[in-house]
Amino acid sequence: MLPSSQRRGDCKACRERKTVCDKKRPRCTACVEANKPCGGYDLGQFFINVSSHGPPPVWNRSQNAQKYLVLDLDSQPPVSGPSPSSVSRTPWQLPAFTNPDPNDIPSITSLFLELYYRGFNGGQNSSGLLQPGMESGGWRALLPSWVGKSPVLDTAIGAMTACFVGTQYQDDSLLDQSNTMYLNALQMVQQALPEPNSAQRTDLLATTLVLSSTEMFMSNGGGASQLTHIEGATRLLRMVFNHQDFEELHVYVLNQGLFEAIFQRRRYHFSSPSYRPLIRRLYSCQRTHQNNLYFQWTELILPLPNILASTDTVSAAAASASPAPPSAAQAVLDDLSALEASLAVWHESLKANTLGPWTFPTAQSTTEGVPFPLQFSSIEVCTLYSLHWMCQLLILDARSALLACLPLAPIPTSLAAQLSEYASLICRSVQFCTSNTSYAAAENMFLPLFVTASYYSRTGDFDRMKWCVSCFTKIAQEQKIGFSIERIDLSDGTVNHRTGTPHTVWDEA
């Protein structure tokens, strides 16, 4: 018999029978041999196995591997290439500081990319390396081709790269020069915007992306100053849609605005159905970096910001003296169902083309991490699954809120367990993308982790919300780049949807 302290992590059936549990998923060996249902794992305070009823007594590994989101490596079909379980990460060390000149734009851009992707360890075959162009932004790998396009863009690139490099090496001189170049770029933007052809200048549109990243590297990510550049980009992009002359750059600008709209649960101009044919043309443009599943996903979820905003409007009205008619909630539910159906097809393609997540058979013993962190074949795959689970979390949460607004509409009893499961899966994926990885890799988890923290905040689960915020704290410490207190208060352990009023840099656009 094992003492209770040594049986932590055992399933409920093994704890009750006081037998040894090997903690295999989705059923431990003891439960398989005894033909008993398995579940109710005691994994400590934060993350539990919410599928407590478990699979049926007669368990088929291949079927349940898909049903339970493939959390066991043995359930995976054979794949070519190195075994994922044999992949390991080595500690990162910055290359020697060479005192770069931020006015030498090609050289400092090259150094920036080396540090941003941590390419200085690029000789190893590691799941911790993210291929250039595969991060959620994706456009940074294009920077060398942008150098020399215009003085304003070069100045912005110099500011951004000097800021990132200076932050990594904690070099005050580089940071001071970055601030000066950033202010110069802003002045050049304000001088250029009143010109007649400014709306058609791709260098100005690229500048919005670069200045937005500069704000993020200044630890202002999610603040009003970053939002200024994101909204300026959206204004310029609307002019591009009027002329319908699309190129690769426009996809990245569109997706930047899409992500920010999801962060804030606010309407997005290009989420309107009227834009759908033109957006299909935009996504058909040739791209330098394919990453097709990711771009398919971003195109599919374009309706999501408006759905979330409508859900919040209907929910707020239900608590007021003038509730919205039931037809309003039903219309949003129909939109949710349509989005869910399209994402289901995409998910099947994801499972068919990638190796799914798994866990190692023994629990992680550190107090800071989840007991059974998920493992993936690559950062790219981790990103795709995390974004998918994030969407499912948002969809189910919105459905729950809308059903509560409808008279006589029962809320499925399974909904709470499904929400907990998707939130837990995202939390169990954070470590893979953010621990001892590049900033490019960690950046992929910002939106899923923030959405999960916000979900816990809305449901009053402040312990789990603070756990999510603690993950942002660890990212800030490792990457030496923080977040705007307007979005994530690391000291208080809270998150906030709404950002302050943007500044007026791009008002002439």
C-alpha positions as CSV (number, residue, x, y, z in Angstrom):
1,M,0.0,0.0,0.0
2,L,1.3,3.4,-0.9
3,P,0.8,6.5,1.3
4,S,-1.5,9.1,-0.1
5,S,1.3,11.5,-0.7
6,Q,3.0,9.0,-3.1
7,R,-0.2,8.2,-4.9
8,R,-0.8,11.8,-6.2
9,G,-1.5,11.5,-9.9
10,D,-3.1,8.1,-9.6
11,C,-6.5,7.6,-11.1
12,K,-9.6,7.5,-8.9
13,A,-10.1,3.7,-9.3
14,C,-6.5,2.9,-8.2
15,R,-6.7,5.3,-5.3
16,E,-9.9,3.6,-4.1
17,R,-8.5,0.1,-4.6
18,K,-5.1,1.2,-3.2
19,T,-3.3,-0.4,-6.1
20,V,-0.3,0.9,-8.1
21,C,-1.3,3.1,-11.0
22,D,1.0,3.6,-14.0
23,K,-1.0,6.7,-15.0
24,K,-1.2,5.8,-18.7
25,R,-3.7,7.7,-20.8
26,P,-6.6,7.3,-21.5
27,R,-6.7,4.2,-19.2
28,C,-4.1,2.9,-16.9
29,T,-2.9,-0.7,-17.1
30,A,-4.6,-1.7,-13.8
31,C,-8.0,-0.5,-15.0
32,V,-7.6,-2.2,-18.4
33,E,-6.7,-5.5,-16.7
34,A,-9.6,-5.1,-14.2
35,N,-12.0,-4.0,-16.9
36,K,-12.8,-0.9,-14.9
37,P,-13.5,2.7,-16.1
38,C,-10.5,5.0,-15.5
39,G,-10.4,8.7,-14.7
40,G,-10.5,11.2,-11.9
41,Y,-6.8,11.7,-11.8
42,D,-5.6,13.7,-8.9
43,L,-3.1,16.1,-10.5
44,G,-3.0,18.7,-7.8
45,Q,-4.6,22.1,-7.5
46,F,-4.8,23.3,-11.1
47,F,-5.2,20.8,-13.8
48,I,-7.4,17.7,-13.5
49,N,-8.5,15.0,-15.9
50,V,-12.0,16.4,-16.7
51,S,-12.9,13.2,-18.7
52,S,-13.6,11.5,-15.4
53,H,-16.0,9.0,-16.7
54,G,-13.3,7.7,-19.0
55,P,-13.7,5.5,-22.1
56,P,-15.9,2.4,-22.1
57,P,-14.6,-0.7,-20.3
58,V,-13.7,-2.4,-23.6
59,W,-11.1,0.1,-24.9
60,N,-9.9,0.3,-28.4
61,R,-6.6,2.2,-28.5
62,S,-6.9,3.6,-32.1
63,Q,-10.4,4.8,-31.7
64,N,-9.9,6.5,-28.3
65,A,-6.6,8.0,-29.4
66,Q,-8.6,10.3,-31.6
67,K,-11.4,10.7,-29.1
68,Y,-9.1,11.8,-26.4
69,L,-7.0,14.1,-28.6
70,V,-4.1,11.7,-28.9
71,L,-2.4,12.3,-25.6
72,D,-0.3,9.1,-25.8
73,L,2.6,8.7,-28.2
74,D,2.0,5.0,-28.6
75,S,-1.4,5.8,-30.1
76,Q,0.2,7.6,-33.1
77,P,0.7,6.1,-36.5
78,P,4.3,5.6,-37.6
79,V,5.9,8.7,-39.2
80,S,9.1,9.2,-41.1
81,G,12.0,11.2,-39.6
82,P,13.5,11.2,-36.1
83,S,11.5,10.0,-33.1
84,P,10.0,13.0,-31.4
85,S,10.7,11.5,-28.0
86,S,14.4,11.5,-28.7
87,V,14.5,15.3,-29.4
88,S,16.0,17.4,-26.7
89,R,16.8,21.1,-26.3
90,T,20.1,22.5,-25.2
91,P,20.4,25.7,-23.2
92,W,20.6,28.9,-25.2
93,Q,23.6,31.2,-25.0
94,L,23.8,34.6,-26.8
95,P,26.7,35.0,-29.2
96,A,29.4,37.5,-28.3
97,F,28.2,41.1,-28.4
98,T,29.8,42.9,-31.4
99,N,28.5,46.5,-30.7
100,P,26.4,46.7,-33.9
101,D,25.6,50.0,-35.6
102,P,21.8,50.5,-35.9
103,N,22.5,52.7,-39.0
104,D,23.9,49.7,-40.8
105,I,20.5,48.4,-41.5
106,P,21.4,45.2,-43.4
107,S,23.9,44.1,-40.7
108,I,21.7,44.7,-37.7
109,T,18.7,43.2,-39.4
110,S,20.7,40.0,-39.9
111,L,21.7,40.0,-36.3
112,F,18.1,40.6,-35.2
113,L,16.9,37.6,-37.2
114,E,19.6,35.4,-35.7
115,L,18.5,36.4,-32.2
116,Y,14.8,36.5,-32.9
117,Y,14.8,32.9,-34.2
118,R,17.8,31.9,-32.1
119,G,19.4,30.7,-35.3
120,F,22.9,30.8,-33.7
121,N,22.0,27.3,-32.4
122,G,20.7,26.4,-35.8
123,G,23.0,23.4,-36.4
124,Q,20.9,21.2,-34.1
125,N,17.9,19.2,-35.1
126,S,15.6,20.4,-32.3
127,S,11.9,20.7,-31.9
128,G,12.7,24.0,-30.0
129,L,13.7,25.7,-33.3
130,L,11.1,27.5,-35.3
131,Q,11.6,27.8,-39.0
132,P,11.7,31.4,-40.2
133,G,8.4,32.6,-41.4
134,M,6.4,30.1,-39.3
135,E,5.8,32.4,-36.3
136,S,2.3,33.9,-35.9
137,G,3.5,37.2,-37.4
138,G,5.5,35.5,-40.2
139,W,6.7,38.6,-41.9
140,R,9.9,39.2,-39.9
141,A,11.8,36.7,-42.2
142,L,11.0,39.1,-45.1
143,L,12.8,42.0,-43.5
144,P,16.0,41.6,-45.6
145,S,14.0,42.1,-48.8
146,W,12.4,45.3,-47.3
147,V,15.7,47.0,-46.5
148,G,16.4,49.9,-48.9
149,K,12.7,50.3,-50.0
150,S,12.4,53.8,-48.5
151,P,13.9,56.0,-45.8
152,V,10.9,55.7,-43.5
153,L,10.9,51.9,-43.6
154,D,14.6,51.7,-43.1
155,T,14.4,54.0,-40.1
156,A,11.6,51.9,-38.6
157,I,13.5,48.7,-39.2
158,G,16.6,50.2,-37.6
159,A,14.5,51.2,-34.5
160,M,12.9,47.8,-34.2
161,T,16.1,45.7,-34.7
162,A,18.1,48.0,-32.4
163,C,15.4,47.7,-29.7
164,F,15.3,43.9,-29.8
165,V,19.1,43.5,-29.9
166,G,19.6,46.1,-27.2
167,T,17.1,44.4,-25.0
168,Q,18.7,41.0,-25.4
169,Y,22.1,42.3,-24.5
170,Q,20.8,44.9,-22.1
171,D,22.8,47.6,-23.9
172,D,21.6,51.1,-23.0
173,S,23.4,52.7,-25.9
174,L,21.5,50.6,-28.5
175,L,18.2,51.2,-26.7
176,D,18.8,55.0,-26.7
177,Q,19.6,54.9,-30.4
178,S,16.5,52.8,-31.0
179,N,14.3,55.3,-29.2
180,T,15.7,58.2,-31.4
181,M,15.2,56.2,-34.6
182,Y,11.6,55.3,-33.5
183,L,10.7,59.0,-33.0
184,N,12.3,59.9,-36.3
185,A,10.2,57.2,-38.0
186,L,7.0,58.6,-36.4
187,Q,7.9,62.1,-37.7
188,M,8.5,60.7,-41.2
189,V,5.2,58.9,-41.2
190,Q,3.3,62.0,-40.2
191,Q,5.0,63.9,-43.0
192,A,4.3,61.2,-45.6
193,L,0.6,60.5,-44.8
194,P,-0.8,63.8,-46.2
195,E,0.7,63.1,-49.6
196,P,-1.8,62.1,-52.3
197,N,-0.4,58.6,-52.9
198,S,0.3,57.7,-49.3
199,A,-2.6,55.1,-49.2
200,Q,-1.0,53.2,-52.1
201,R,2.6,53.1,-50.6
202,T,3.4,49.6,-49.5
203,D,6.5,50.9,-47.6
204,L,4.1,52.8,-45.3
205,L,2.0,49.7,-44.8
206,A,5.1,47.6,-44.0
207,T,6.2,50.4,-41.6
208,T,3.0,49.9,-39.5
209,L,4.0,46.2,-38.9
210,V,7.6,47.2,-38.0
211,L,6.5,50.0,-35.6
212,S,3.9,47.7,-34.0
213,S,6.7,45.2,-33.3
214,T,8.9,47.9,-32.0
215,E,6.3,48.7,-29.4
216,M,6.1,45.0,-28.4
217,F,9.9,44.8,-28.0
218,M,9.6,48.0,-25.9
219,S,7.4,45.9,-23.6
220,N,4.3,47.8,-24.7
221,G,2.6,44.8,-26.3
222,G,-1.1,45.2,-26.1
223,G,-1.0,48.8,-25.1
224,A,-2.5,51.9,-26.7
225,S,0.7,52.8,-28.4
226,Q,0.9,49.4,-30.2
227,L,-2.8,49.6,-31.0
228,T,-2.2,52.9,-32.8
229,H,0.0,51.2,-35.4
230,I,-2.4,48.2,-35.8
231,E,-5.4,50.5,-36.4
232,G,-3.3,52.6,-38.8
233,A,-2.5,49.5,-40.7
234,T,-6.2,48.6,-40.9
235,R,-7.0,52.1,-42.3
236,L,-4.3,51.8,-45.0
237,L,-5.4,48.2,-45.8
238,R,-9.0,49.4,-46.5
239,M,-7.5,51.6,-49.3
240,V,-5.7,48.6,-50.7
241,F,-9.1,46.7,-50.9
242,N,-10.5,49.6,-52.8
243,H,-7.9,49.1,-55.5
244,Q,-7.7,45.3,-55.2
245,D,-4.0,45.1,-55.9
246,F,-3.0,42.4,-53.4
247,E,0.4,41.0,-52.4
248,E,1.9,38.9,-49.6
249,L,2.4,41.9,-47.3
250,H,-1.4,42.5,-47.1
251,V,-2.0,39.0,-45.6
252,Y,0.2,39.8,-42.7
253,V,-1.4,43.2,-42.1
254,L,-4.9,41.6,-42.2
255,N,-3.9,38.8,-39.7
256,Q,-2.3,41.3,-37.3
257,G,-5.6,43.2,-37.1
258,L,-7.5,39.9,-36.8
259,F,-5.5,38.8,-33.8
260,E,-5.8,42.1,-32.1
261,A,-9.6,42.0,-32.6
262,I,-9.7,38.6,-30.9
263,F,-7.6,39.9,-28.1
264,Q,-10.1,42.7,-27.4
265,R,-13.3,40.8,-28.5
266,R,-14.2,43.7,-30.7
267,R,-15.5,43.9,-34.2
268,Y,-13.1,43.8,-37.1
269,H,-13.7,45.7,-40.3
270,F,-12.6,42.8,-42.5
271,S,-14.8,40.2,-40.7
272,S,-17.8,41.5,-42.6
273,P,-19.2,38.9,-45.0
274,S,-19.1,41.5,-47.8
275,Y,-15.3,41.2,-47.9
276,R,-15.2,37.4,-48.2
277,P,-14.7,37.2,-52.0
278,L,-11.8,39.8,-51.9
279,I,-10.2,38.1,-48.9
280,R,-10.3,34.8,-50.8
281,R,-8.3,36.5,-53.6
282,L,-5.9,38.0,-51.0
283,Y,-5.2,34.6,-49.4
284,S,-4.6,33.2,-52.9
285,C,-1.5,35.4,-53.4
286,Q,1.8,33.7,-53.6
287,R,3.7,33.6,-50.3
288,T,7.3,33.2,-49.5
289,H,6.6,30.9,-46.6
290,Q,3.8,28.4,-47.2
291,N,2.6,27.2,-43.8
292,N,-0.7,26.5,-45.5
293,L,-2.6,25.1,-42.5
294,Y,-2.0,28.2,-40.6
295,F,-3.1,30.5,-43.3
296,Q,-6.2,28.3,-44.0
297,W,-7.0,28.7,-40.3
298,T,-6.7,32.5,-40.2
299,E,-9.0,32.8,-43.2
300,L,-11.6,30.5,-41.7
301,I,-11.7,32.3,-38.4
302,L,-12.2,35.8,-39.8
303,P,-15.9,35.8,-38.7
304,L,-14.8,35.1,-35.1
305,P,-14.2,38.7,-33.8
306,N,-17.7,39.9,-34.9
307,I,-19.2,36.8,-33.4
308,L,-17.5,37.4,-30.0
309,A,-18.5,41.1,-30.1
310,S,-22.1,40.2,-30.9
311,T,-22.1,37.6,-28.1
312,D,-21.0,40.2,-25.6
313,T,-23.6,42.7,-26.8
314,V,-26.4,40.1,-26.5
315,S,-25.2,39.0,-23.0
316,A,-24.9,42.5,-21.7
317,A,-28.4,43.4,-23.0
318,A,-29.8,40.3,-21.3
319,A,-28.7,41.7,-17.9
320,S,-30.2,45.1,-18.7
321,A,-33.7,46.5,-18.7
322,S,-33.9,46.1,-22.5
323,P,-32.8,42.6,-23.4
324,A,-32.2,41.7,-27.0
325,P,-34.9,39.6,-28.7
326,P,-34.3,35.8,-28.8
327,S,-33.7,36.0,-32.6
328,A,-30.6,38.1,-31.9
329,A,-29.0,35.3,-29.8
330,Q,-30.2,32.6,-32.3
331,A,-28.6,34.5,-35.2
332,V,-25.2,34.5,-33.4
333,L,-25.7,30.8,-32.5
334,D,-26.2,30.0,-36.2
335,D,-23.0,31.9,-37.1
336,L,-21.2,29.9,-34.4
337,S,-22.4,26.6,-35.9
338,A,-21.3,27.6,-39.4
339,L,-17.8,28.5,-38.1
340,E,-17.6,25.3,-36.1
341,A,-18.5,23.2,-39.1
342,S,-15.8,24.9,-41.3
343,L,-13.2,24.4,-38.5
344,A,-14.1,20.8,-38.1
345,V,-13.0,20.1,-41.7
346,W,-9.8,22.0,-41.1
347,H,-9.2,20.0,-38.0
348,E,-9.5,16.7,-39.9
349,S,-6.8,18.1,-42.3
350,L,-4.6,19.0,-39.4
351,K,-4.8,15.5,-37.9
352,A,-4.2,13.9,-41.3
353,N,-1.1,16.0,-42.0
354,T,0.6,16.3,-38.6
355,L,1.7,14.2,-35.8
356,G,-0.6,14.9,-32.9
357,P,0.3,15.7,-29.3
358,W,1.3,13.2,-26.7
359,T,2.5,13.0,-23.1
360,F,5.2,11.1,-21.4
361,P,4.0,8.3,-19.1
362,T,5.2,9.8,-15.9
363,A,4.0,13.1,-14.4
364,Q,6.2,16.2,-14.3
365,S,7.3,16.8,-10.7
366,T,8.0,20.6,-10.8
367,T,5.5,22.7,-8.8
368,E,5.5,25.5,-11.5
369,G,4.5,23.3,-14.5
370,V,1.4,21.3,-15.3
371,P,1.7,17.6,-14.3
372,F,1.4,16.2,-17.8
373,P,2.7,18.8,-20.3
374,L,1.9,18.0,-23.9
375,Q,4.7,17.2,-26.3
376,F,4.7,17.9,-30.1
377,S,6.8,17.1,-33.1
378,S,7.6,20.8,-33.7
379,I,6.8,24.4,-32.6
380,E,4.7,24.8,-35.7
381,V,2.5,21.8,-34.9
382,C,2.1,23.0,-31.3
383,T,1.0,26.4,-32.6
384,L,-1.7,24.9,-34.9
385,Y,-3.2,22.7,-32.2
386,S,-3.1,25.5,-29.6
387,L,-4.9,27.9,-32.0
388,H,-7.5,25.2,-32.8
389,W,-8.2,24.6,-29.1
390,M,-8.4,28.3,-28.5
391,C,-11.1,28.6,-31.1
392,Q,-13.0,25.7,-29.6
393,L,-12.8,27.4,-26.2
394,L,-14.1,30.7,-27.6
395,I,-16.9,29.0,-29.5
396,L,-18.1,26.9,-26.6
397,D,-17.9,29.8,-24.2
398,A,-19.9,32.0,-26.6
399,R,-22.5,29.2,-27.1
400,S,-22.9,28.9,-23.3
401,A,-23.4,32.6,-22.9
402,L,-25.9,32.8,-25.7
403,L,-28.0,29.8,-24.6
404,A,-28.2,31.4,-21.2
405,C,-30.0,34.3,-22.9
406,L,-32.6,32.1,-24.6
407,P,-35.8,31.1,-22.7
408,L,-36.2,27.4,-22.3
409,A,-32.9,26.7,-24.0
410,P,-31.1,24.1,-21.9
411,I,-27.3,24.3,-21.7
412,P,-25.8,20.9,-22.4
413,T,-24.4,19.3,-19.2
414,S,-21.2,18.4,-21.1
415,L,-20.4,22.0,-22.0
416,A,-18.5,22.8,-18.8
417,A,-16.3,19.8,-19.0
418,Q,-15.5,20.5,-22.7
419,L,-14.5,24.1,-21.8
420,S,-12.3,22.9,-19.0
421,E,-10.7,20.4,-21.3
422,Y,-9.8,22.8,-24.0
423,A,-8.5,25.4,-21.5
424,S,-6.4,22.7,-19.9
425,L,-5.0,21.5,-23.2
426,I,-3.8,25.0,-24.0
427,C,-2.1,25.4,-20.6
428,R,-0.4,22.0,-21.0
429,S,1.0,23.2,-24.4
430,V,2.5,26.5,-23.1
431,Q,5.7,24.9,-21.8
432,F,6.6,23.4,-25.2
433,C,6.4,26.7,-27.0
434,T,7.8,29.0,-24.4
435,S,10.4,27.2,-22.2
436,N,13.9,27.6,-23.5
437,T,12.7,28.6,-27.0
438,S,13.1,31.7,-29.2
439,Y,11.0,34.8,-28.9
440,A,9.4,33.8,-32.3
441,A,8.3,30.5,-30.8
442,A,7.0,32.0,-27.5
443,E,5.1,34.7,-29.4
444,N,2.9,31.9,-30.9
445,M,1.4,31.3,-27.5
446,F,0.5,34.8,-26.6
447,L,-3.0,34.8,-28.0
448,P,-4.0,31.2,-26.9
449,L,-2.7,31.8,-23.4
450,F,-4.3,35.2,-23.1
451,V,-7.7,33.9,-24.3
452,T,-7.4,31.1,-21.7
453,A,-6.5,33.5,-18.9
454,S,-9.5,35.7,-19.9
455,Y,-11.8,32.7,-19.9
456,Y,-10.7,31.8,-16.3
457,S,-11.2,35.5,-15.3
458,R,-14.7,35.6,-16.7
459,T,-15.7,32.4,-14.9
460,G,-14.2,33.6,-11.7
461,D,-11.4,30.9,-11.6
462,F,-8.8,33.4,-10.4
463,D,-6.3,30.7,-9.3
464,R,-6.0,29.4,-12.9
465,M,-6.1,32.9,-14.3
466,K,-3.1,33.8,-12.1
467,W,-1.3,30.6,-13.2
468,C,-1.7,31.8,-16.8
469,V,-0.4,35.2,-16.0
470,S,2.6,33.6,-14.2
471,C,3.4,32.0,-17.6
472,F,3.5,35.4,-19.1
473,T,5.9,36.5,-16.3
474,K,8.2,33.6,-17.1
475,I,8.2,34.5,-20.8
476,A,9.0,38.1,-19.9
477,Q,11.9,37.0,-17.7
478,E,13.4,34.6,-20.2
479,Q,12.9,36.8,-23.3
480,K,13.7,40.1,-21.4
481,I,10.6,41.6,-23.0
482,G,7.4,42.4,-20.9
483,F,3.8,43.4,-21.7
484,S,1.8,46.5,-21.4
485,I,0.0,46.7,-18.0
486,E,-3.0,47.8,-20.0
487,R,-3.4,44.2,-21.2
488,I,-1.5,42.0,-18.7
489,D,-0.7,43.2,-15.2
490,L,2.1,40.8,-14.2
491,S,2.4,42.2,-10.6
492,D,-1.3,41.9,-9.9
493,G,-1.8,38.7,-11.9
494,T,-4.7,40.0,-14.0
495,V,-5.7,40.4,-17.6
496,N,-7.8,43.0,-19.4
497,H,-9.6,42.9,-22.7
498,R,-9.8,46.5,-23.5
499,T,-6.9,48.8,-24.3
500,G,-6.7,52.5,-23.9
501,T,-7.5,55.0,-26.7
502,P,-4.9,54.8,-29.5
503,H,-2.8,57.8,-30.4
504,T,-3.2,59.9,-33.5
505,V,-0.2,59.0,-35.6
506,W,-2.1,57.5,-38.5
507,D,-5.2,59.7,-38.5
508,E,-4.3,61.1,-41.9
509,A,-4.4,57.6,-43.5
